Amino acid sequence: MRFFCFLFIPLLAILTFGAVNASASDEAPFLLPSPQNLAHIKTAVITTNKGTIIIELFPEVAPWHVANLKFLADRDFYDNIQFHLFRPGYIIQAGTPTPSNPDGGPGYSLPPEFSSSPHVRGTFGMARRPDVVNPSRSSHGSQFHILLRDAPQMDGSFTVLGQVIKGMDVADKLEKGDKIKDFVVYIRP
């Protein structure tokens, strides 16, 4: 019996630890900051080959998404990434490290943080896969979009984490293949 316990308990621990690690691979690799700290993450600046876009972030509406954006920007994830999806007059999207792989990203997704924020021109939101292959409606871990026109059909189906406050003229000029030179998320006092 003792032999069984000595063998079974370590084996159970290994199996449990392995199962936890396997399920954690799709989780964000950071902890959510406190609401007090998160409230200071308010501005993102995207410098592209066509100019600069300034975004007001909404940490009170989409805390996980804003924290994730800061996490990735601090690690230069978005630097030199191309805008890989472009629908003229509608949407521009970036965030995959490999433009030939439209599902590329950091290896995890984010829980949906849908809100009453409308999808209007200049909305900065997270992409996600269709419901048929994404029943949890999770957001992509890194791919974001900027709306070039109002899109009320997206309301309640995509996470809004910010709004362009300067540089919409730059967003209007972006096309597939344009690059992000620098992506910085600032903390305001």
C-alpha positions in Angstrom: 0.0 0.0 0.0 2.8 2.4 0.9 4.4 1.7 -2.5 1.1 2.5 -4.2 0.9 5.9 -2.3 4.5 6.8 -3.1 3.9 6.1 -6.7 0.3 7.4 -7.1 0.6 10.7 -5.3 3.6 12.0 -7.4 2.0 10.7 -10.5 -1.3 12.5 -9.7 0.7 15.7 -9.0 2.4 15.4 -12.4 -0.8 14.8 -14.2 -2.6 17.7 -12.4 0.3 20.1 -13.0 0.5 19.1 -16.6 -3.2 19.6 -17.1 -3.0 23.0 -15.5 -0.1 24.0 -17.7 -1.8 22.7 -20.8 -5.0 24.7 -20.2 -3.0 27.8 -19.2 -1.3 28.1 -22.6 -4.3 30.0 -24.0 -4.4 32.4 -21.1 -2.8 35.9 -21.1 0.7 35.8 -19.6 0.2 38.7 -17.3 -1.9 39.7 -14.2 -4.6 42.3 -14.4 -3.3 45.5 -12.7 -5.3 47.0 -9.9 -8.1 49.4 -10.9 -6.1 52.3 -9.5 -3.1 51.4 -11.7 -5.1 50.5 -14.7 -6.9 53.8 -14.7 -3.6 55.5 -15.6 -3.2 53.6 -18.9 -5.0 56.0 -21.1 -3.1 56.7 -24.3 -1.7 54.7 -27.2 0.4 56.2 -29.9 0.9 54.3 -33.1 3.5 55.6 -35.5 3.1 54.2 -39.0 4.9 54.8 -42.3 2.0 57.2 -43.1 2.0 59.2 -39.9 0.9 59.0 -36.2 -2.4 58.0 -34.7 -3.2 58.8 -31.1 -5.8 56.7 -29.3 -7.6 57.4 -26.0 -7.9 54.0 -24.2 -10.9 52.9 -22.1 -9.4 50.9 -19.2 -12.7 51.2 -17.3 -14.6 49.5 -20.2 -12.0 46.9 -21.3 -9.5 46.4 -18.5 -8.0 43.1 -19.8 -7.7 44.4 -23.4 -6.0 47.7 -22.3 -3.6 45.8 -20.0 -2.8 43.4 -22.8 -2.1 46.2 -25.2 0.3 47.7 -22.7 1.9 44.3 -22.1 2.5 43.7 -25.9 3.6 47.3 -26.6 6.1 47.2 -23.8 7.6 44.2 -25.5 7.7 45.8 -28.9 5.3 43.2 -30.3 3.7 45.6 -32.7 6.9 47.2 -34.1 7.4 46.5 -37.8 4.1 44.6 -38.1 2.0 45.2 -41.2 -1.6 46.2 -41.6 -2.8 42.9 -43.1 -6.5 43.5 -43.6 -7.9 46.5 -45.4 -11.5 47.2 -46.5 -11.5 50.6 -48.2 -13.7 53.1 -46.3 -14.6 50.5 -43.6 -11.7 49.0 -41.6 -8.0 48.6 -41.2 -6.5 45.8 -39.1 -3.1 44.8 -37.8 -1.6 42.6 -35.1 -0.4 39.4 -36.7 3.4 38.9 -36.8 3.1 37.0 -40.1 0.8 38.8 -42.7 0.3 35.5 -44.5 -1.3 34.0 -41.4 -4.4 36.0 -40.6 -4.8 34.1 -37.3 -1.3 34.8 -36.1 -0.8 36.4 -32.7 0.8 35.9 -29.3 -0.6 32.5 -28.6 -3.5 33.4 -26.4 -6.9 35.0 -26.5 -8.8 37.4 -24.2 -12.2 37.1 -22.6 -14.8 39.3 -24.4 -15.4 42.7 -22.8 -18.4 43.8 -24.8 -19.9 47.1 -23.7 -22.4 49.8 -24.8 -19.6 51.7 -26.5 -20.7 52.1 -30.1 -18.7 51.2 -33.1 -18.3 54.5 -34.8 -15.6 56.0 -37.1 -12.3 55.9 -35.2 -13.2 53.1 -32.9 -10.2 51.1 -31.8 -11.3 47.5 -31.1 -10.0 44.0 -30.9 -10.5 41.5 -33.7 -12.0 38.1 -33.1 -12.8 34.9 -35.0 -16.4 34.2 -36.1 -18.8 32.6 -33.6 -18.9 29.3 -35.5 -15.2 28.7 -34.7 -15.2 30.8 -31.5 -18.3 30.1 -29.5 -16.8 31.8 -26.4 -16.5 35.0 -28.6 -13.0 35.6 -27.2 -11.0 38.4 -28.6 -7.8 37.8 -30.5 -4.7 38.3 -28.3 -3.0 40.9 -30.5 -5.1 41.9 -33.6 -6.8 45.2 -33.4 -8.8 47.3 -35.9 -9.6 50.9 -36.5 -13.0 51.7 -38.0 -13.0 54.1 -41.0 -16.8 54.5 -40.8 -19.6 53.8 -38.3 -20.4 50.1 -38.0 -23.4 49.6 -35.8 -23.6 45.9 -36.8 -20.5 45.4 -34.7 -22.1 46.8 -31.5 -22.1 44.2 -28.7 -20.0 41.7 -30.7 -16.5 43.1 -30.5 -14.6 44.7 -27.6 -14.0 48.4 -27.9 -10.9 49.5 -26.0 -10.4 53.0 -27.3 -11.1 55.8 -29.8 -8.8 57.7 -32.2 -8.5 61.2 -30.9 -5.9 62.4 -33.4 -4.6 61.1 -36.7 -7.8 59.8 -38.3 -6.5 61.3 -41.5 -3.6 59.0 -41.2 -5.8 56.0 -40.6 -7.8 56.9 -43.7 -4.5 56.7 -45.7 -3.5 53.3 -44.4 -3.6 50.2 -46.7 -2.7 46.6 -46.6 1.1 46.3 -46.3 1.6 49.6 -44.5 3.7 49.2 -41.4 3.7 50.1 -37.7 7.1 51.7 -36.9 6.4 52.2 -33.2 3.6 51.4 -30.8 3.7 53.0 -27.3 1.1 52.8 -24.6 1.6 55.6 -22.1 0.7 55.8 -18.4 -0.7 59.2 -17.3 -0.2 60.4 -13.7 
